[in-house]
Amino acid sequence: MGQQQPTQEQGSSLGTSAWTQPSIIVPVVLFVVILVAFIIYALNNSNRRNTERIHRIKSQANSRGRGGQELNANPKLAKEKKRIRQMLLNGEISEETYHELLMDLEEDEKE
């Protein structure tokens, strides 16, 4: 008597939803499809970039030996370069001296 029952014409708060209207469903579905496509593209592009980087690093590693030294390098020369580098890191020689010593070693190697 005092309360009014919802009728079909008025609609119930549970029965009507904006999600059932095509004007809402179509843009939401399009948004989700575009979002999924973007995520798939980003993941594929990221994987491709990582594999290219890995191949580039492997090819550089194959052209060099262990520790970055060339495969055909003289072991004594490699040891001397390492000693000179350590002297630079310890502050025993300047960077200019380091480069001069490396140039001298490379000249000696060519002879």
Secondary structure by P-SEA (a helix, b strand, c coil): cccccccccccccccccccccaaaaaaaaaaaaaaaaaaaaaaaaaaaaaaaaaaaaaaaaaacccccccccccaaaaaaaaaaaaaaaaccccaaaaaaaaaaaaaaaac
